[in-house]
Amino acid sequence: MSADLELYQDIVLEHKRAPRNFGVLAAPTHRAEGTNPQCGDQISVALQVEQDRIVDVRFKGQGCAICMASTSMMTEAIKGTEVQAAQQLQQHFRAVLTGAEEPEEAYLGKLISLAGVARYPSRIKCALLGWHALGHALQAPLPHTAAQESATS
């Protein structure tokens, strides 16, 4: 097995065993869910966005190792970034997995380890599910609540 495949497997398994930012976000400003009916993966992404920056992110749900690892790695990559940077990263990641962009052309950081998923068309939806939920969440802020008001005061 090549070093790239070993690294890919190690990262996927590590993020599946111990997903980062997994759980419930106390006062989200944005939230969306994604479901892949073909395999049963279900992911919910919650964000706390302040002044156009993703200050916190959490996800919950269940899915295959690729889905959970990709979503976990996504949360690490976008936490603390500007919304526009997260959207650009989402576009580059999707382009790499769908073959529209070469992995070397897109700065993906650790996410590059998931580029091999592109060789398995049936798994691309698994890897992109959390990213699709992120995109929908960023487009649909939740109504402002009194709880959010007291949390920011």
TISELUM-908433 format. One record per atom (N, C-alpha, C): chain; atom name; z, y, x. Coordinates in steps of 0.05 Angstrom, whole numbers. Layout:
<vexvexs>
[vexvex 'A' 'CA' [Z Y X]]
...
</vexvexs>
This chain:
<vexvexs>
[vexvex 'A' 'N' [0 -23 17]]
[vexvex 'A' 'CA' [0 0 0]]
[vexvex 'A' 'C' [0 25 18]]
[vexvex 'A' 'N' [-17 45 11]]
[vexvex 'A' 'CA' [-18 68 28]]
[vexvex 'A' 'C' [7 85 24]]
[vexvex 'A' 'N' [11 103 44]]
[vexvex 'A' 'CA' [35 121 42]]
[vexvex 'A' 'C' [34 138 18]]
[vexvex 'A' 'N' [10 148 10]]
[vexvex 'A' 'CA' [8 164 -14]]
[vexvex 'A' 'C' [16 149 -39]]
[vexvex 'A' 'N' [8 124 -42]]
[vexvex 'A' 'CA' [15 108 -65]]
[vexvex 'A' 'C' [45 102 -65]]
[vexvex 'A' 'N' [57 97 -41]]
[vexvex 'A' 'CA' [85 92 -40]]
[vexvex 'A' 'C' [101 117 -48]]
[vexvex 'A' 'N' [92 140 -38]]
[vexvex 'A' 'CA' [106 165 -45]]
[vexvex 'A' 'C' [103 170 -75]]
[vexvex 'A' 'N' [80 166 -86]]
[vexvex 'A' 'CA' [76 169 -114]]
[vexvex 'A' 'C' [95 152 -130]]
[vexvex 'A' 'N' [96 126 -123]]
[vexvex 'A' 'CA' [114 108 -136]]
[vexvex 'A' 'C' [143 117 -134]]
[vexvex 'A' 'N' [152 124 -109]]
[vexvex 'A' 'CA' [179 133 -105]]
[vexvex 'A' 'C' [186 157 -122]]
[vexvex 'A' 'N' [169 177 -123]]
[vexvex 'A' 'CA' [175 201 -138]]
[vexvex 'A' 'C' [176 195 -168]]
[vexvex 'A' 'N' [156 179 -178]]
[vexvex 'A' 'CA' [156 172 -206]]
[vexvex 'A' 'C' [181 157 -214]]
[vexvex 'A' 'N' [188 137 -198]]
[vexvex 'A' 'CA' [211 121 -205]]
[vexvex 'A' 'C' [237 137 -203]]
[vexvex 'A' 'N' [239 155 -183]]
[vexvex 'A' 'CA' [263 172 -180]]
[vexvex 'A' 'C' [266 190 -204]]
[vexvex 'A' 'N' [245 203 -213]]
[vexvex 'A' 'CA' [246 221 -236]]
[vexvex 'A' 'C' [250 206 -262]]
[vexvex 'A' 'N' [240 181 -264]]
[vexvex 'A' 'CA' [245 165 -288]]
[vexvex 'A' 'C' [274 157 -289]]
[vexvex 'A' 'N' [285 149 -266]]
[vexvex 'A' 'CA' [313 140 -265]]
[vexvex 'A' 'C' [333 163 -270]]
[vexvex 'A' 'N' [326 186 -258]]
[vexvex 'A' 'CA' [344 209 -260]]
[vexvex 'A' 'C' [328 234 -266]]
[vexvex 'A' 'N' [319 237 -291]]
[vexvex 'A' 'CA' [303 261 -297]]
[vexvex 'A' 'C' [318 287 -294]]
[vexvex 'A' 'N' [305 306 -283]]
[vexvex 'A' 'CA' [317 332 -279]]
[vexvex 'A' 'C' [315 348 -305]]
[vexvex 'A' 'N' [335 365 -310]]
[vexvex 'A' 'CA' [335 383 -333]]
[vexvex 'A' 'C' [332 368 -359]]
[vexvex 'A' 'N' [343 344 -361]]
[vexvex 'A' 'CA' [342 328 -385]]
[vexvex 'A' 'C' [366 335 -402]]
[vexvex 'A' 'N' [362 340 -427]]
[vexvex 'A' 'CA' [384 345 -446]]
[vexvex 'A' 'C' [377 368 -464]]
[vexvex 'A' 'N' [398 379 -477]]
[vexvex 'A' 'CA' [395 400 -497]]
[vexvex 'A' 'C' [401 427 -484]]
[vexvex 'A' 'N' [384 446 -491]]
[vexvex 'A' 'CA' [388 474 -482]]
[vexvex 'A' 'C' [404 489 -504]]
[vexvex 'A' 'N' [426 501 -496]]
[vexvex 'A' 'CA' [444 514 -516]]
[vexvex 'A' 'C' [431 535 -533]]
[vexvex 'A' 'N' [416 553 -521]]
[vexvex 'A' 'CA' [405 575 -537]]
[vexvex 'A' 'C' [376 580 -529]]
[vexvex 'A' 'N' [358 561 -538]]
[vexvex 'A' 'CA' [330 565 -530]]
[vexvex 'A' 'C' [317 588 -544]]
[vexvex 'A' 'N' [298 600 -531]]
[vexvex 'A' 'CA' [282 621 -543]]
[vexvex 'A' 'C' [254 610 -552]]
[vexvex 'A' 'N' [247 587 -540]]
[vexvex 'A' 'CA' [221 574 -545]]
[vexvex 'A' 'C' [226 544 -546]]
[vexvex 'A' 'N' [211 530 -563]]
[vexvex 'A' 'CA' [214 501 -565]]
[vexvex 'A' 'C' [189 489 -578]]
[vexvex 'A' 'N' [181 466 -568]]
[vexvex 'A' 'CA' [159 451 -581]]
[vexvex 'A' 'C' [162 421 -574]]
[vexvex 'A' 'N' [149 405 -591]]
[vexvex 'A' 'CA' [150 376 -587]]
[vexvex 'A' 'C' [122 366 -583]]
[vexvex 'A' 'N' [121 343 -570]]
[vexvex 'A' 'CA' [95 330 -566]]
[vexvex 'A' 'C' [99 300 -570]]
[vexvex 'A' 'N' [79 288 -582]]
[vexvex 'A' 'CA' [79 259 -588]]
[vexvex 'A' 'C' [53 247 -580]]
[vexvex 'A' 'N' [54 224 -567]]
[vexvex 'A' 'CA' [30 209 -561]]
[vexvex 'A' 'C' [31 183 -578]]
[vexvex 'A' 'N' [18 183 -601]]
[vexvex 'A' 'CA' [20 160 -619]]
[vexvex 'A' 'C' [8 134 -608]]
[vexvex 'A' 'N' [-9 137 -588]]
[vexvex 'A' 'CA' [-21 112 -576]]
[vexvex 'A' 'C' [0 96 -561]]
[vexvex 'A' 'N' [20 109 -549]]
[vexvex 'A' 'CA' [39 93 -534]]
[vexvex 'A' 'C' [68 98 -543]]
[vexvex 'A' 'N' [72 117 -561]]
[vexvex 'A' 'CA' [99 122 -571]]
[vexvex 'A' 'C' [116 143 -556]]
[vexvex 'A' 'N' [104 155 -535]]
[vexvex 'A' 'CA' [119 176 -520]]
[vexvex 'A' 'C' [125 200 -539]]
[vexvex 'A' 'N' [149 210 -537]]
[vexvex 'A' 'CA' [158 234 -552]]
[vexvex 'A' 'C' [174 252 -534]]
[vexvex 'A' 'N' [166 277 -532]]
[vexvex 'A' 'CA' [179 296 -515]]
[vexvex 'A' 'C' [184 322 -530]]
[vexvex 'A' 'N' [207 333 -526]]
[vexvex 'A' 'CA' [214 360 -536]]
[vexvex 'A' 'C' [221 377 -513]]
[vexvex 'A' 'N' [208 401 -511]]
[vexvex 'A' 'CA' [213 419 -489]]
[vexvex 'A' 'C' [226 444 -500]]
[vexvex 'A' 'N' [248 453 -489]]
[vexvex 'A' 'CA' [262 478 -497]]
[vexvex 'A' 'C' [264 496 -473]]
[vexvex 'A' 'N' [259 522 -478]]
[vexvex 'A' 'CA' [259 542 -457]]
[vexvex 'A' 'C' [277 565 -464]]
[vexvex 'A' 'N' [288 577 -444]]
[vexvex 'A' 'CA' [301 603 -447]]
[vexvex 'A' 'C' [285 623 -431]]
[vexvex 'A' 'N' [271 640 -444]]
[vexvex 'A' 'CA' [254 660 -431]]
[vexvex 'A' 'C' [267 687 -434]]
[vexvex 'A' 'N' [270 701 -412]]
[vexvex 'A' 'CA' [281 728 -412]]
[vexvex 'A' 'C' [263 745 -394]]
[vexvex 'A' 'N' [254 768 -405]]
[vexvex 'A' 'CA' [238 787 -391]]
[vexvex 'A' 'C' [214 773 -377]]
[vexvex 'A' 'N' [201 756 -392]]
[vexvex 'A' 'CA' [177 742 -384]]
[vexvex 'A' 'C' [181 722 -360]]
[vexvex 'A' 'N' [206 712 -358]]
[vexvex 'A' 'CA' [213 693 -337]]
[vexvex 'A' 'C' [227 669 -351]]
[vexvex 'A' 'N' [220 645 -342]]
[vexvex 'A' 'CA' [233 621 -353]]
[vexvex 'A' 'C' [259 617 -337]]
[vexvex 'A' 'N' [281 625 -349]]
[vexvex 'A' 'CA' [307 624 -335]]
[vexvex 'A' 'C' [320 597 -337]]
[vexvex 'A' 'N' [313 582 -358]]
[vexvex 'A' 'CA' [323 554 -361]]
[vexvex 'A' 'C' [304 538 -377]]
[vexvex 'A' 'N' [304 512 -373]]
[vexvex 'A' 'CA' [287 493 -387]]
[vexvex 'A' 'C' [301 467 -388]]
[vexvex 'A' 'N' [297 454 -411]]
[vexvex 'A' 'CA' [308 427 -415]]
[vexvex 'A' 'C' [287 411 -431]]
[vexvex 'A' 'N' [288 385 -428]]
[vexvex 'A' 'CA' [272 368 -445]]
[vexvex 'A' 'C' [288 344 -453]]
[vexvex 'A' 'N' [279 332 -475]]
[vexvex 'A' 'CA' [291 307 -484]]
[vexvex 'A' 'C' [269 291 -496]]
[vexvex 'A' 'N' [275 266 -500]]
[vexvex 'A' 'CA' [256 248 -512]]
[vexvex 'A' 'C' [255 221 -497]]
[vexvex 'A' 'N' [234 207 -503]]
[vexvex 'A' 'CA' [231 181 -490]]
[vexvex 'A' 'C' [202 177 -485]]
[vexvex 'A' 'N' [196 162 -464]]
[vexvex 'A' 'CA' [169 157 -456]]
[vexvex 'A' 'C' [167 138 -433]]
[vexvex 'A' 'N' [143 132 -425]]
[vexvex 'A' 'CA' [138 115 -402]]
[vexvex 'A' 'C' [146 130 -377]]
[vexvex 'A' 'N' [146 116 -355]]
[vexvex 'A' 'CA' [154 127 -329]]
[vexvex 'A' 'C' [137 151 -322]]
[vexvex 'A' 'N' [111 150 -326]]
[vexvex 'A' 'CA' [93 172 -320]]
[vexvex 'A' 'C' [99 197 -337]]
[vexvex 'A' 'N' [104 193 -362]]
[vexvex 'A' 'CA' [110 215 -380]]
[vexvex 'A' 'C' [137 229 -372]]
[vexvex 'A' 'N' [157 212 -368]]
[vexvex 'A' 'CA' [183 223 -362]]
[vexvex 'A' 'C' [183 237 -334]]
[vexvex 'A' 'N' [170 224 -315]]
[vexvex 'A' 'CA' [169 235 -288]]
[vexvex 'A' 'C' [154 261 -287]]
[vexvex 'A' 'N' [131 262 -301]]
[vexvex 'A' 'CA' [115 286 -301]]
[vexvex 'A' 'C' [130 309 -314]]
[vexvex 'A' 'N' [143 304 -337]]
[vexvex 'A' 'CA' [158 325 -351]]
[vexvex 'A' 'C' [182 334 -334]]
[vexvex 'A' 'N' [196 316 -321]]
[vexvex 'A' 'CA' [218 323 -304]]
[vexvex 'A' 'C' [209 340 -281]]
[vexvex 'A' 'N' [187 332 -268]]
[vexvex 'A' 'CA' [176 348 -246]]
[vexvex 'A' 'C' [166 375 -255]]
[vexvex 'A' 'N' [155 376 -279]]
[vexvex 'A' 'CA' [146 401 -291]]
[vexvex 'A' 'C' [170 420 -294]]
[vexvex 'A' 'N' [192 411 -304]]
[vexvex 'A' 'CA' [215 428 -308]]
[vexvex 'A' 'C' [225 440 -281]]
[vexvex 'A' 'N' [225 424 -261]]
[vexvex 'A' 'CA' [232 434 -234]]
[vexvex 'A' 'C' [213 455 -224]]
[vexvex 'A' 'N' [188 451 -229]]
[vexvex 'A' 'CA' [167 469 -219]]
[vexvex 'A' 'C' [167 496 -234]]
[vexvex 'A' 'N' [174 496 -260]]
[vexvex 'A' 'CA' [172 521 -275]]
[vexvex 'A' 'C' [198 537 -278]]
[vexvex 'A' 'N' [220 524 -273]]
[vexvex 'A' 'CA' [246 537 -276]]
[vexvex 'A' 'C' [249 560 -257]]
[vexvex 'A' 'N' [254 584 -268]]
[vexvex 'A' 'CA' [256 608 -252]]
[vexvex 'A' 'C' [230 623 -247]]
[vexvex 'A' 'N' [208 612 -257]]
[vexvex 'A' 'CA' [182 626 -253]]
[vexvex 'A' 'C' [175 644 -276]]
[vexvex 'A' 'N' [156 661 -271]]
[vexvex 'A' 'CA' [145 678 -292]]
[vexvex 'A' 'C' [129 661 -311]]
[vexvex 'A' 'N' [128 668 -336]]
[vexvex 'A' 'CA' [113 653 -356]]
[vexvex 'A' 'C' [84 650 -347]]
[vexvex 'A' 'N' [71 671 -337]]
[vexvex 'A' 'CA' [43 670 -329]]
[vexvex 'A' 'C' [40 649 -307]]
[vexvex 'A' 'N' [58 648 -288]]
[vexvex 'A' 'CA' [56 628 -266]]
[vexvex 'A' 'C' [58 600 -277]]
[vexvex 'A' 'N' [76 595 -297]]
[vexvex 'A' 'CA' [79 569 -309]]
[vexvex 'A' 'C' [53 561 -324]]
[vexvex 'A' 'N' [41 580 -337]]
[vexvex 'A' 'CA' [16 575 -352]]
[vexvex 'A' 'C' [-7 568 -332]]
[vexvex 'A' 'N' [-7 582 -310]]
[vexvex 'A' 'CA' [-28 577 -290]]
[vexvex 'A' 'C' [-24 549 -277]]
[vexvex 'A' 'N' [1 542 -272]]
[vexvex 'A' 'CA' [7 516 -261]]
[vexvex 'A' 'C' [-1 494 -281]]
[vexvex 'A' 'N' [4 499 -306]]
[vexvex 'A' 'CA' [-4 479 -327]]
[vexvex 'A' 'C' [-34 476 -327]]
[vexvex 'A' 'N' [-49 497 -325]]
[vexvex 'A' 'CA' [-78 496 -324]]
[vexvex 'A' 'C' [-88 480 -300]]
[vexvex 'A' 'N' [-77 486 -277]]
[vexvex 'A' 'CA' [-85 472 -252]]
[vexvex 'A' 'C' [-78 442 -254]]
[vexvex 'A' 'N' [-54 436 -263]]
[vexvex 'A' 'CA' [-46 408 -265]]
[vexvex 'A' 'C' [-65 393 -284]]
[vexvex 'A' 'N' [-70 404 -307]]
[vexvex 'A' 'CA' [-89 392 -326]]
[vexvex 'A' 'C' [-116 388 -313]]
[vexvex 'A' 'N' [-126 409 -300]]
[vexvex 'A' 'CA' [-152 407 -287]]
[vexvex 'A' 'C' [-154 385 -266]]
[vexvex 'A' 'N' [-133 382 -251]]
[vexvex 'A' 'CA' [-132 361 -231]]
[vexvex 'A' 'C' [-133 333 -244]]
[vexvex 'A' 'N' [-117 330 -265]]
[vexvex 'A' 'CA' [-116 303 -278]]
[vexvex 'A' 'C' [-141 296 -293]]
[vexvex 'A' 'N' [-155 317 -302]]
[vexvex 'A' 'CA' [-180 311 -317]]
[vexvex 'A' 'C' [-205 312 -300]]
[vexvex 'A' 'N' [-201 317 -274]]
[vexvex 'A' 'CA' [-223 317 -255]]
[vexvex 'A' 'C' [-239 343 -253]]
[vexvex 'A' 'N' [-230 364 -267]]
[vexvex 'A' 'CA' [-243 389 -266]]
[vexvex 'A' 'C' [-237 405 -241]]
[vexvex 'A' 'N' [-217 397 -226]]
[vexvex 'A' 'CA' [-209 411 -202]]
[vexvex 'A' 'C' [-199 390 -182]]
[vexvex 'A' 'N' [-206 395 -157]]
[vexvex 'A' 'CA' [-197 377 -136]]
[vexvex 'A' 'C' [-167 382 -129]]
[vexvex 'A' 'N' [-152 362 -125]]
[vexvex 'A' 'CA' [-123 366 -119]]
[vexvex 'A' 'C' [-118 385 -95]]
[vexvex 'A' 'N' [-136 384 -76]]
[vexvex 'A' 'CA' [-132 401 -52]]
[vexvex 'A' 'C' [-137 431 -59]]
[vexvex 'A' 'N' [-151 437 -81]]
[vexvex 'A' 'CA' [-157 465 -88]]
[vexvex 'A' 'C' [-134 477 -104]]
[vexvex 'A' 'N' [-117 461 -116]]
[vexvex 'A' 'CA' [-96 471 -133]]
[vexvex 'A' 'C' [-69 468 -118]]
[vexvex 'A' 'N' [-54 490 -117]]
[vexvex 'A' 'CA' [-28 488 -105]]
[vexvex 'A' 'C' [-9 476 -126]]
[vexvex 'A' 'N' [-2 450 -123]]
[vexvex 'A' 'CA' [15 437 -142]]
[vexvex 'A' 'C' [42 430 -131]]
[vexvex 'A' 'N' [47 434 -106]]
[vexvex 'A' 'CA' [72 426 -94]]
[vexvex 'A' 'C' [76 396 -97]]
[vexvex 'A' 'N' [100 388 -104]]
[vexvex 'A' 'CA' [106 359 -108]]
[vexvex 'A' 'C' [90 346 -130]]
[vexvex 'A' 'N' [80 362 -148]]
[vexvex 'A' 'CA' [64 351 -170]]
[vexvex 'A' 'C' [39 338 -160]]
[vexvex 'A' 'N' [30 344 -136]]
[vexvex 'A' 'CA' [6 331 -125]]
[vexvex 'A' 'C' [9 301 -125]]
[vexvex 'A' 'N' [34 292 -124]]
[vexvex 'A' 'CA' [38 263 -123]]
[vexvex 'A' 'C' [29 249 -149]]
[vexvex 'A' 'N' [25 264 -170]]
[vexvex 'A' 'CA' [16 253 -196]]
[vexvex 'A' 'C' [-14 254 -198]]
[vexvex 'A' 'N' [-28 265 -178]]
[vexvex 'A' 'CA' [-57 267 -180]]
[vexvex 'A' 'C' [-71 240 -183]]
[vexvex 'A' 'N' [-58 219 -173]]
[vexvex 'A' 'CA' [-69 192 -175]]
[vexvex 'A' 'C' [-72 183 -203]]
[vexvex 'A' 'N' [-58 195 -222]]
[vexvex 'A' 'CA' [-59 187 -250]]
[vexvex 'A' 'C' [-88 191 -260]]
[vexvex 'A' 'N' [-103 210 -248]]
[vexvex 'A' 'CA' [-130 215 -256]]
[vexvex 'A' 'C' [-148 190 -255]]
[vexvex 'A' 'N' [-140 170 -238]]
[vexvex 'A' 'CA' [-156 145 -235]]
[vexvex 'A' 'C' [-151 127 -259]]
[vexvex 'A' 'N' [-132 133 -276]]
[vexvex 'A' 'CA' [-125 116 -299]]
[vexvex 'A' 'C' [-127 133 -325]]
[vexvex 'A' 'N' [-151 135 -336]]
[vexvex 'A' 'CA' [-155 152 -359]]
[vexvex 'A' 'C' [-135 148 -382]]
[vexvex 'A' 'N' [-126 123 -386]]
[vexvex 'A' 'CA' [-108 118 -408]]
[vexvex 'A' 'C' [-80 130 -403]]
[vexvex 'A' 'N' [-74 137 -378]]
[vexvex 'A' 'CA' [-47 148 -371]]
[vexvex 'A' 'C' [-47 178 -369]]
[vexvex 'A' 'N' [-70 191 -370]]
[vexvex 'A' 'CA' [-72 220 -368]]
[vexvex 'A' 'C' [-56 233 -390]]
[vexvex 'A' 'N' [-59 223 -415]]
[vexvex 'A' 'CA' [-44 235 -437]]
[vexvex 'A' 'C' [-14 232 -433]]
[vexvex 'A' 'N' [-5 211 -420]]
[vexvex 'A' 'CA' [23 207 -414]]
[vexvex 'A' 'C' [33 229 -395]]
[vexvex 'A' 'N' [18 234 -375]]
[vexvex 'A' 'CA' [25 254 -355]]
[vexvex 'A' 'C' [24 282 -365]]
[vexvex 'A' 'N' [7 287 -385]]
[vexvex 'A' 'CA' [4 314 -396]]
[vexvex 'A' 'C' [21 321 -420]]
[vexvex 'A' 'N' [34 301 -432]]
[vexvex 'A' 'CA' [48 306 -457]]
[vexvex 'A' 'C' [69 328 -454]]
[vexvex 'A' 'N' [86 327 -435]]
[vexvex 'A' 'CA' [106 348 -431]]
[vexvex 'A' 'C' [94 375 -426]]
[vexvex 'A' 'N' [71 375 -412]]
[vexvex 'A' 'CA' [57 400 -406]]
[vexvex 'A' 'C' [45 412 -431]]
[vexvex 'A' 'N' [35 395 -449]]
[vexvex 'A' 'CA' [24 405 -474]]
[vexvex 'A' 'C' [47 417 -491]]
[vexvex 'A' 'N' [70 404 -491]]
[vexvex 'A' 'CA' [93 415 -506]]
[vexvex 'A' 'C' [101 442 -494]]
[vexvex 'A' 'N' [100 444 -467]]
[vexvex 'A' 'CA' [106 470 -454]]
[vexvex 'A' 'C' [87 491 -464]]
[vexvex 'A' 'N' [61 485 -464]]
[vexvex 'A' 'CA' [42 505 -472]]
[vexvex 'A' 'C' [46 514 -501]]
[vexvex 'A' 'N' [52 495 -518]]
[vexvex 'A' 'CA' [58 503 -546]]
[vexvex 'A' 'C' [84 519 -549]]
[vexvex 'A' 'N' [104 511 -533]]
[vexvex 'A' 'CA' [129 526 -534]]
[vexvex 'A' 'C' [125 555 -525]]
[vexvex 'A' 'N' [110 559 -505]]
[vexvex 'A' 'CA' [106 586 -495]]
[vexvex 'A' 'C' [90 604 -514]]
[vexvex 'A' 'N' [75 591 -532]]
[vexvex 'A' 'CA' [59 606 -552]]
[vexvex 'A' 'C' [75 612 -577]]
[vexvex 'A' 'N' [98 600 -580]]
[vexvex 'A' 'CA' [112 602 -606]]
[vexvex 'A' 'C' [142 607 -601]]
[vexvex 'A' 'N' [150 632 -596]]
[vexvex 'A' 'CA' [178 638 -593]]
[vexvex 'A' 'C' [193 632 -619]]
[vexvex 'A' 'N' [218 623 -616]]
[vexvex 'A' 'CA' [235 618 -639]]
[vexvex 'A' 'C' [244 645 -650]]
[vexvex 'A' 'N' [251 646 -676]]
[vexvex 'A' 'CA' [262 671 -687]]
[vexvex 'A' 'C' [288 678 -673]]
[vexvex 'A' 'N' [293 703 -668]]
[vexvex 'A' 'CA' [318 712 -655]]
[vexvex 'A' 'C' [341 707 -674]]
[vexvex 'A' 'N' [363 695 -663]]
[vexvex 'A' 'CA' [386 689 -679]]
[vexvex 'A' 'C' [410 704 -670]]
[vexvex 'A' 'N' [431 704 -686]]
[vexvex 'A' 'CA' [456 717 -678]]
[vexvex 'A' 'C' [469 703 -655]]
[vexvex 'A' 'N' [466 677 -653]]
[vexvex 'A' 'CA' [477 662 -630]]
[vexvex 'A' 'C' [464 671 -604]]
[vexvex 'A' 'N' [438 676 -605]]
[vexvex 'A' 'CA' [425 685 -581]]
[vexvex 'A' 'C' [434 713 -573]]
[vexvex 'A' 'N' [439 730 -594]]
[vexvex 'A' 'CA' [448 757 -589]]
[vexvex 'A' 'C' [475 757 -575]]
[vexvex 'A' 'N' [494 740 -584]]
[vexvex 'A' 'CA' [520 739 -572]]
[vexvex 'A' 'C' [519 726 -544]]
[vexvex 'A' 'N' [500 708 -539]]
[vexvex 'A' 'CA' [497 696 -513]]
[vexvex 'A' 'C' [487 715 -492]]
[vexvex 'A' 'N' [471 735 -501]]
[vexvex 'A' 'CA' [460 754 -482]]
[vexvex 'A' 'C' [477 779 -479]]
[vexvex 'A' 'N' [497 782 -496]]
[vexvex 'A' 'CA' [515 806 -495]]
[vexvex 'A' 'C' [535 803 -473]]
</vexvexs>
